[in-house]
Amino acid sequence: MTHRLAGLRVGGHKVDWYPADFYHVMDRESGAIVGYITSMWYSPAQGSNIALAFLPVKMTEIGTELHVQLPDVYASSPGKPDCATVVPVPFKKVDSAEERTGMKDGGRKL
């Protein structure tokens, strides 16, 4: 396995629409394209944009700093990449399996 999905916390303005396109993920040092965002949205709970990205395994360590080339409408500075950091997934820690399924407050357990 050479690549895997990783969670990212991404800078820039709040992403509220995701066009049918991939955003490039780049090595922070060299600027080389190393992967791409598969999905991204603004998370009010996290207070930032969060994303899943397909990256080389060696770049999926928690805390790895990368850059993401966002469309100008979302970029902090149009034409320039924004910072991104590899973070654990799921993005929000839950206390129990019941809270992940929504079965605590409703529904029926089998």
C-alpha positions as CSV (number, residue, x, y, z in Angstrom):
1,M,0.0,0.0,0.0
2,T,1.5,3.3,-1.1
3,H,-1.4,5.7,-0.3
4,R,-4.2,6.0,2.2
5,L,-7.0,8.4,3.3
6,A,-6.1,10.8,6.0
7,G,-8.0,13.6,7.8
8,L,-6.9,17.2,7.4
9,R,-7.7,20.4,9.1
10,V,-7.5,23.1,6.3
11,G,-7.1,26.8,6.5
12,G,-8.9,29.3,4.2
13,H,-12.4,30.7,4.2
14,K,-15.4,28.5,5.2
15,V,-16.0,25.9,2.4
16,D,-19.8,25.8,1.9
17,W,-19.9,24.3,-1.6
18,Y,-17.8,21.6,-3.1
19,P,-17.5,21.6,-6.9
20,A,-16.9,18.4,-8.8
21,D,-13.2,18.7,-8.7
22,F,-10.2,17.7,-6.6
23,Y,-8.1,20.1,-4.6
24,H,-4.4,19.4,-4.8
25,V,-2.4,18.6,-1.6
26,M,1.2,19.7,-1.8
27,D,4.4,19.0,0.1
28,R,5.0,22.1,2.3
29,E,8.7,22.2,1.6
30,S,9.0,21.4,-2.1
31,G,5.5,22.5,-3.3
32,A,5.2,19.2,-5.2
33,I,1.7,17.8,-5.6
34,V,1.5,14.7,-3.4
35,G,-2.2,13.9,-3.2
36,Y,-5.7,15.3,-3.4
37,I,-8.7,16.2,-1.3
38,T,-11.6,13.7,-1.8
39,S,-14.1,15.7,0.3
40,M,-14.0,18.9,2.3
41,W,-16.5,21.0,4.2
42,Y,-16.5,23.6,7.0
43,S,-17.2,22.0,10.4
44,P,-18.8,24.4,13.0
45,A,-18.0,21.9,15.7
46,Q,-14.3,22.0,14.8
47,G,-14.3,25.7,13.9
48,S,-12.4,24.9,10.7
49,N,-12.5,23.3,7.3
50,I,-12.0,19.5,7.5
51,A,-11.2,17.2,4.7
52,L,-10.3,13.6,3.7
53,A,-7.3,13.4,1.4
54,F,-5.6,10.6,-0.5
55,L,-1.9,10.9,0.4
56,P,1.3,8.9,0.4
57,V,1.4,6.7,3.6
58,K,4.6,8.5,4.7
59,M,2.6,11.8,4.8
60,T,-0.3,10.6,6.9
61,E,1.3,10.8,10.3
62,I,-0.7,13.0,12.7
63,G,0.6,16.5,12.8
64,T,2.2,16.5,9.3
65,E,2.0,19.9,7.8
66,L,1.0,20.3,4.1
67,H,-0.5,22.9,1.8
68,V,-3.8,22.7,-0.1
69,Q,-4.5,24.7,-3.3
70,L,-8.1,25.9,-2.8
71,P,-10.2,27.8,-5.3
72,D,-9.8,31.5,-5.0
73,V,-13.2,31.9,-3.4
74,Y,-12.0,29.9,-0.4
75,A,-8.3,30.7,-0.3
76,S,-7.0,33.0,2.3
77,S,-5.0,34.7,-0.4
78,P,-6.2,34.0,-4.0
79,G,-3.7,32.0,-6.0
80,K,-1.7,30.9,-2.9
81,P,-2.0,27.6,-1.1
82,D,-3.4,27.4,2.4
83,C,-1.9,25.4,5.3
84,A,-3.3,22.0,6.2
85,T,-2.4,19.6,9.1
86,V,-3.0,15.9,9.3
87,V,-5.5,15.1,12.1
88,P,-7.1,12.0,13.6
89,V,-10.3,10.7,12.1
90,P,-13.1,10.7,13.2
91,F,-12.7,14.5,13.6
92,K,-14.8,14.7,16.7
93,K,-14.3,12.2,19.5
94,V,-17.4,10.6,20.8
95,D,-17.9,9.0,24.3
96,S,-19.6,5.8,23.1
97,A,-20.7,3.7,20.2
98,E,-24.3,4.6,21.0
99,E,-23.6,8.3,20.4
100,R,-22.1,7.5,16.9
101,T,-25.2,5.7,15.8
102,G,-27.8,8.1,17.2
103,M,-29.4,5.2,19.1
104,K,-29.1,6.8,22.5
105,D,-32.0,9.3,22.0
106,G,-34.2,7.4,19.6
107,G,-34.6,4.5,17.4
108,R,-34.7,0.9,18.4
109,K,-31.9,-1.4,19.4
110,L,-32.0,-4.9,18.0
